[in-house]
Amino acid sequence: MRTSSRALEQLKKHEAFRDRAYRNFVGEPWTIGYGTTTIKGEPVKEGMRCTKEQALEWFREDVKKFEAIVDKAFKGIKFKQNQYDALVMFAYNNGSFAGAPTLVKTIKKNPNDEPPIRAAFLLYVKIKADKDGIDNDGDGLVDEPGEMRVLQGLVNRRNYEIDWYFGKLDNLL
């Protein structure tokens, strides 16, 4: 299975084109184009620039990589196109499914069971917050090792992926 052209266009919108290398919202890794972090196996570096054409080429290669990740994580499962698309979108944003075992397990159990799948997607909305000078978990300790905080942008992105997965965006696109 391959990602639909509609999903690819939406993924590009989410990632947004940038012609200069930048740090993502957690400060790593260096990113360029449409969310590309490695080019031909080499990490993106500070100061790199690209054209839109280069970014599109890298984007297509990145999508292939994340399709392979979805195929491997969910080997043998027959997905609807919207489900597959949403999983590629998630993997593209999250980097893989290695850090998302609950999502994988939940989908493998029943790929059409909305409440637990929705809850599983929403587990992946936090970023490291051990250097922001805030007590993010309310325990009175600031910048403790391993502290995390919810990032609203990730909540929005996961909800979008959930709605795509369950075909709830078909009339809006």
MARFI-46382 format. One record per residue (C-alpha): residue number from 0; residue in one letter; x, y, z. Coordinates in steps of 0.2 Angstrom, whole numbers, always signed. Layout:
<rec><num>NUM</num><residu>A</residu><x>X</x><y>Y</y><z>Z</z></rec>
...
//
This chain:
<rec><num>0</num><residu>M</residu><x>+0</x><y>+0</y><z>+0</z></rec>
<rec><num>1</num><residu>R</residu><x>+6</x><y>+18</y><z>-3</z></rec>
<rec><num>2</num><residu>T</residu><x>+1</x><y>+34</y><z>+4</z></rec>
<rec><num>3</num><residu>S</residu><x>-13</x><y>+43</y><z>-5</z></rec>
<rec><num>4</num><residu>S</residu><x>-10</x><y>+59</y><z>-14</z></rec>
<rec><num>5</num><residu>R</residu><x>-22</x><y>+68</y><z>-3</z></rec>
<rec><num>6</num><residu>A</residu><x>-13</x><y>+63</y><z>+12</z></rec>
<rec><num>7</num><residu>L</residu><x>+4</x><y>+68</y><z>+5</z></rec>
<rec><num>8</num><residu>E</residu><x>-3</x><y>+86</y><z>+2</z></rec>
<rec><num>9</num><residu>Q</residu><x>-10</x><y>+87</y><z>+19</z></rec>
<rec><num>10</num><residu>L</residu><x>+7</x><y>+80</y><z>+27</z></rec>
<rec><num>11</num><residu>K</residu><x>+16</x><y>+94</y><z>+17</z></rec>
<rec><num>12</num><residu>K</residu><x>+5</x><y>+107</y><z>+24</z></rec>
<rec><num>13</num><residu>H</residu><x>+7</x><y>+101</y><z>+42</z></rec>
<rec><num>14</num><residu>E</residu><x>+26</x><y>+101</y><z>+40</z></rec>
<rec><num>15</num><residu>A</residu><x>+27</x><y>+117</y><z>+30</z></rec>
<rec><num>16</num><residu>F</residu><x>+41</x><y>+121</y><z>+18</z></rec>
<rec><num>17</num><residu>R</residu><x>+57</x><y>+129</y><z>+26</z></rec>
<rec><num>18</num><residu>D</residu><x>+72</x><y>+133</y><z>+15</z></rec>
<rec><num>19</num><residu>R</residu><x>+84</x><y>+134</y><z>+29</z></rec>
<rec><num>20</num><residu>A</residu><x>+89</x><y>+121</y><z>+42</z></rec>
<rec><num>21</num><residu>Y</residu><x>+80</x><y>+125</y><z>+59</z></rec>
<rec><num>22</num><residu>R</residu><x>+78</x><y>+116</y><z>+76</z></rec>
<rec><num>23</num><residu>N</residu><x>+61</x><y>+109</y><z>+79</z></rec>
<rec><num>24</num><residu>F</residu><x>+51</x><y>+114</y><z>+95</z></rec>
<rec><num>25</num><residu>V</residu><x>+61</x><y>+103</y><z>+106</z></rec>
<rec><num>26</num><residu>G</residu><x>+78</x><y>+109</y><z>+99</z></rec>
<rec><num>27</num><residu>E</residu><x>+83</x><y>+94</y><z>+90</z></rec>
<rec><num>28</num><residu>P</residu><x>+86</x><y>+88</y><z>+77</z></rec>
<rec><num>29</num><residu>W</residu><x>+90</x><y>+100</y><z>+63</z></rec>
<rec><num>30</num><residu>T</residu><x>+76</x><y>+100</y><z>+51</z></rec>
<rec><num>31</num><residu>I</residu><x>+74</x><y>+107</y><z>+33</z></rec>
<rec><num>32</num><residu>G</residu><x>+62</x><y>+106</y><z>+19</z></rec>
<rec><num>33</num><residu>Y</residu><x>+46</x><y>+97</y><z>+23</z></rec>
<rec><num>34</num><residu>G</residu><x>+52</x><y>+90</y><z>+40</z></rec>
<rec><num>35</num><residu>T</residu><x>+67</x><y>+81</y><z>+33</z></rec>
<rec><num>36</num><residu>T</residu><x>+80</x><y>+77</y><z>+46</z></rec>
<rec><num>37</num><residu>T</residu><x>+92</x><y>+66</y><z>+36</z></rec>
<rec><num>38</num><residu>I</residu><x>+98</x><y>+67</y><z>+18</z></rec>
<rec><num>39</num><residu>K</residu><x>+106</x><y>+51</y><z>+11</z></rec>
<rec><num>40</num><residu>G</residu><x>+109</x><y>+45</y><z>+28</z></rec>
<rec><num>41</num><residu>E</residu><x>+117</x><y>+61</y><z>+34</z></rec>
<rec><num>42</num><residu>P</residu><x>+109</x><y>+72</y><z>+47</z></rec>
<rec><num>43</num><residu>V</residu><x>+104</x><y>+89</y><z>+42</z></rec>
<rec><num>44</num><residu>K</residu><x>+116</x><y>+102</y><z>+49</z></rec>
<rec><num>45</num><residu>E</residu><x>+115</x><y>+120</y><z>+54</z></rec>
<rec><num>46</num><residu>G</residu><x>+117</x><y>+132</y><z>+40</z></rec>
<rec><num>47</num><residu>M</residu><x>+110</x><y>+120</y><z>+26</z></rec>
<rec><num>48</num><residu>R</residu><x>+98</x><y>+128</y><z>+13</z></rec>
<rec><num>49</num><residu>C</residu><x>+87</x><y>+120</y><z>+0</z></rec>
<rec><num>50</num><residu>T</residu><x>+76</x><y>+123</y><z>-15</z></rec>
<rec><num>51</num><residu>K</residu><x>+58</x><y>+118</y><z>-15</z></rec>
<rec><num>52</num><residu>E</residu><x>+62</x><y>+105</y><z>-28</z></rec>
<rec><num>53</num><residu>Q</residu><x>+76</x><y>+97</y><z>-17</z></rec>
<rec><num>54</num><residu>A</residu><x>+64</x><y>+98</y><z>-2</z></rec>
<rec><num>55</num><residu>L</residu><x>+50</x><y>+88</y><z>-13</z></rec>
<rec><num>56</num><residu>E</residu><x>+63</x><y>+75</y><z>-18</z></rec>
<rec><num>57</num><residu>W</residu><x>+68</x><y>+73</y><z>+1</z></rec>
<rec><num>58</num><residu>F</residu><x>+50</x><y>+72</y><z>+6</z></rec>
<rec><num>59</num><residu>R</residu><x>+46</x><y>+58</y><z>-7</z></rec>
<rec><num>60</num><residu>E</residu><x>+61</x><y>+48</y><z>+0</z></rec>
<rec><num>61</num><residu>D</residu><x>+56</x><y>+51</y><z>+18</z></rec>
<rec><num>62</num><residu>V</residu><x>+38</x><y>+46</y><z>+14</z></rec>
<rec><num>63</num><residu>K</residu><x>+45</x><y>+29</y><z>+7</z></rec>
<rec><num>64</num><residu>K</residu><x>+55</x><y>+27</y><z>+23</z></rec>
<rec><num>65</num><residu>F</residu><x>+39</x><y>+29</y><z>+34</z></rec>
<rec><num>66</num><residu>E</residu><x>+28</x><y>+18</y><z>+23</z></rec>
<rec><num>67</num><residu>A</residu><x>+41</x><y>+4</y><z>+26</z></rec>
<rec><num>68</num><residu>I</residu><x>+40</x><y>+8</y><z>+45</z></rec>
<rec><num>69</num><residu>V</residu><x>+21</x><y>+6</y><z>+44</z></rec>
<rec><num>70</num><residu>D</residu><x>+22</x><y>-9</y><z>+34</z></rec>
<rec><num>71</num><residu>K</residu><x>+34</x><y>-17</y><z>+46</z></rec>
<rec><num>72</num><residu>A</residu><x>+25</x><y>-12</y><z>+62</z></rec>
<rec><num>73</num><residu>F</residu><x>+8</x><y>-18</y><z>+55</z></rec>
<rec><num>74</num><residu>K</residu><x>+14</x><y>-33</y><z>+44</z></rec>
<rec><num>75</num><residu>G</residu><x>-1</x><y>-43</y><z>+39</z></rec>
<rec><num>76</num><residu>I</residu><x>-15</x><y>-31</y><z>+43</z></rec>
<rec><num>77</num><residu>K</residu><x>-26</x><y>-25</y><z>+29</z></rec>
<rec><num>78</num><residu>F</residu><x>-29</x><y>-6</y><z>+31</z></rec>
<rec><num>79</num><residu>K</residu><x>-42</x><y>+5</y><z>+23</z></rec>
<rec><num>80</num><residu>Q</residu><x>-33</x><y>+19</y><z>+14</z></rec>
<rec><num>81</num><residu>N</residu><x>-37</x><y>+32</y><z>+27</z></rec>
<rec><num>82</num><residu>Q</residu><x>-30</x><y>+21</y><z>+41</z></rec>
<rec><num>83</num><residu>Y</residu><x>-14</x><y>+18</y><z>+32</z></rec>
<rec><num>84</num><residu>D</residu><x>-12</x><y>+37</y><z>+27</z></rec>
<rec><num>85</num><residu>A</residu><x>-15</x><y>+42</y><z>+46</z></rec>
<rec><num>86</num><residu>L</residu><x>-1</x><y>+30</y><z>+51</z></rec>
<rec><num>87</num><residu>V</residu><x>+11</x><y>+36</y><z>+39</z></rec>
<rec><num>88</num><residu>M</residu><x>+7</x><y>+54</y><z>+45</z></rec>
<rec><num>89</num><residu>F</residu><x>+10</x><y>+48</y><z>+63</z></rec>
<rec><num>90</num><residu>A</residu><x>+26</x><y>+40</y><z>+59</z></rec>
<rec><num>91</num><residu>Y</residu><x>+32</x><y>+55</y><z>+49</z></rec>
<rec><num>92</num><residu>N</residu><x>+29</x><y>+66</y><z>+64</z></rec>
<rec><num>93</num><residu>N</residu><x>+35</x><y>+54</y><z>+77</z></rec>
<rec><num>94</num><residu>G</residu><x>+50</x><y>+47</y><z>+68</z></rec>
<rec><num>95</num><residu>S</residu><x>+44</x><y>+28</y><z>+70</z></rec>
<rec><num>96</num><residu>F</residu><x>+33</x><y>+17</y><z>+81</z></rec>
<rec><num>97</num><residu>A</residu><x>+47</x><y>+12</y><z>+92</z></rec>
<rec><num>98</num><residu>G</residu><x>+41</x><y>+25</y><z>+105</z></rec>
<rec><num>99</num><residu>A</residu><x>+23</x><y>+21</y><z>+102</z></rec>
<rec><num>100</num><residu>P</residu><x>+20</x><y>+3</y><z>+108</z></rec>
<rec><num>101</num><residu>T</residu><x>+3</x><y>+6</y><z>+115</z></rec>
<rec><num>102</num><residu>L</residu><x>-3</x><y>+13</y><z>+98</z></rec>
<rec><num>103</num><residu>V</residu><x>+4</x><y>-2</y><z>+89</z></rec>
<rec><num>104</num><residu>K</residu><x>-3</x><y>-15</y><z>+101</z></rec>
<rec><num>105</num><residu>T</residu><x>-20</x><y>-7</y><z>+101</z></rec>
<rec><num>106</num><residu>I</residu><x>-22</x><y>-6</y><z>+82</z></rec>
<rec><num>107</num><residu>K</residu><x>-16</x><y>-24</y><z>+80</z></rec>
<rec><num>108</num><residu>K</residu><x>-29</x><y>-29</y><z>+92</z></rec>
<rec><num>109</num><residu>N</residu><x>-43</x><y>-22</y><z>+82</z></rec>
<rec><num>110</num><residu>P</residu><x>-39</x><y>-8</y><z>+69</z></rec>
<rec><num>111</num><residu>N</residu><x>-57</x><y>-2</y><z>+69</z></rec>
<rec><num>112</num><residu>D</residu><x>-61</x><y>+0</y><z>+87</z></rec>
<rec><num>113</num><residu>E</residu><x>-61</x><y>+19</y><z>+89</z></rec>
<rec><num>114</num><residu>P</residu><x>-61</x><y>+23</y><z>+108</z></rec>
<rec><num>115</num><residu>P</residu><x>-45</x><y>+14</y><z>+112</z></rec>
<rec><num>116</num><residu>I</residu><x>-37</x><y>+19</y><z>+96</z></rec>
<rec><num>117</num><residu>R</residu><x>-41</x><y>+37</y><z>+99</z></rec>
<rec><num>118</num><residu>A</residu><x>-34</x><y>+36</y><z>+117</z></rec>
<rec><num>119</num><residu>A</residu><x>-19</x><y>+27</y><z>+111</z></rec>
<rec><num>120</num><residu>F</residu><x>-15</x><y>+41</y><z>+98</z></rec>
<rec><num>121</num><residu>L</residu><x>-17</x><y>+54</y><z>+112</z></rec>
<rec><num>122</num><residu>L</residu><x>-3</x><y>+46</y><z>+122</z></rec>
<rec><num>123</num><residu>Y</residu><x>+10</x><y>+54</y><z>+111</z></rec>
<rec><num>124</num><residu>V</residu><x>+7</x><y>+72</y><z>+114</z></rec>
<rec><num>125</num><residu>K</residu><x>+21</x><y>+76</y><z>+126</z></rec>
<rec><num>126</num><residu>I</residu><x>+39</x><y>+83</y><z>+124</z></rec>
<rec><num>127</num><residu>K</residu><x>+54</x><y>+84</y><z>+136</z></rec>
<rec><num>128</num><residu>A</residu><x>+52</x><y>+98</y><z>+148</z></rec>
<rec><num>129</num><residu>D</residu><x>+67</x><y>+96</y><z>+159</z></rec>
<rec><num>130</num><residu>K</residu><x>+76</x><y>+112</y><z>+155</z></rec>
<rec><num>131</num><residu>D</residu><x>+61</x><y>+125</y><z>+153</z></rec>
<rec><num>132</num><residu>G</residu><x>+62</x><y>+132</y><z>+171</z></rec>
<rec><num>133</num><residu>I</residu><x>+44</x><y>+126</y><z>+175</z></rec>
<rec><num>134</num><residu>D</residu><x>+36</x><y>+113</y><z>+186</z></rec>
<rec><num>135</num><residu>N</residu><x>+26</x><y>+105</y><z>+172</z></rec>
<rec><num>136</num><residu>D</residu><x>+20</x><y>+90</y><z>+182</z></rec>
<rec><num>137</num><residu>G</residu><x>+15</x><y>+100</y><z>+198</z></rec>
<rec><num>138</num><residu>D</residu><x>+25</x><y>+90</y><z>+210</z></rec>
<rec><num>139</num><residu>G</residu><x>+35</x><y>+105</y><z>+216</z></rec>
<rec><num>140</num><residu>L</residu><x>+51</x><y>+101</y><z>+207</z></rec>
<rec><num>141</num><residu>V</residu><x>+57</x><y>+112</y><z>+193</z></rec>
<rec><num>142</num><residu>D</residu><x>+67</x><y>+104</y><z>+178</z></rec>
<rec><num>143</num><residu>E</residu><x>+68</x><y>+87</y><z>+186</z></rec>
<rec><num>144</num><residu>P</residu><x>+75</x><y>+73</y><z>+175</z></rec>
<rec><num>145</num><residu>G</residu><x>+63</x><y>+65</y><z>+163</z></rec>
<rec><num>146</num><residu>E</residu><x>+49</x><y>+79</y><z>+166</z></rec>
<rec><num>147</num><residu>M</residu><x>+37</x><y>+80</y><z>+151</z></rec>
<rec><num>148</num><residu>R</residu><x>+24</x><y>+93</y><z>+146</z></rec>
<rec><num>149</num><residu>V</residu><x>+9</x><y>+92</y><z>+134</z></rec>
<rec><num>150</num><residu>L</residu><x>+12</x><y>+102</y><z>+118</z></rec>
<rec><num>151</num><residu>Q</residu><x>-4</x><y>+108</y><z>+111</z></rec>
<rec><num>152</num><residu>G</residu><x>+2</x><y>+107</y><z>+93</z></rec>
<rec><num>153</num><residu>L</residu><x>+5</x><y>+88</y><z>+96</z></rec>
<rec><num>154</num><residu>V</residu><x>-13</x><y>+87</y><z>+103</z></rec>
<rec><num>155</num><residu>N</residu><x>-20</x><y>+95</y><z>+87</z></rec>
<rec><num>156</num><residu>R</residu><x>-9</x><y>+84</y><z>+76</z></rec>
<rec><num>157</num><residu>R</residu><x>-14</x><y>+68</y><z>+84</z></rec>
<rec><num>158</num><residu>N</residu><x>-33</x><y>+73</y><z>+84</z></rec>
<rec><num>159</num><residu>Y</residu><x>-31</x><y>+77</y><z>+65</z></rec>
<rec><num>160</num><residu>E</residu><x>-22</x><y>+60</y><z>+62</z></rec>
<rec><num>161</num><residu>I</residu><x>-36</x><y>+51</y><z>+72</z></rec>
<rec><num>162</num><residu>D</residu><x>-50</x><y>+60</y><z>+62</z></rec>
<rec><num>163</num><residu>W</residu><x>-41</x><y>+55</y><z>+46</z></rec>
<rec><num>164</num><residu>Y</residu><x>-39</x><y>+37</y><z>+52</z></rec>
<rec><num>165</num><residu>F</residu><x>-57</x><y>+35</y><z>+55</z></rec>
<rec><num>166</num><residu>G</residu><x>-62</x><y>+44</y><z>+39</z></rec>
<rec><num>167</num><residu>K</residu><x>-70</x><y>+59</y><z>+47</z></rec>
<rec><num>168</num><residu>L</residu><x>-61</x><y>+72</y><z>+36</z></rec>
<rec><num>169</num><residu>D</residu><x>-67</x><y>+66</y><z>+20</z></rec>
<rec><num>170</num><residu>N</residu><x>-80</x><y>+79</y><z>+18</z></rec>
<rec><num>171</num><residu>L</residu><x>-68</x><y>+93</y><z>+23</z></rec>
<rec><num>172</num><residu>L</residu><x>-54</x><y>+90</y><z>+11</z></rec>
//
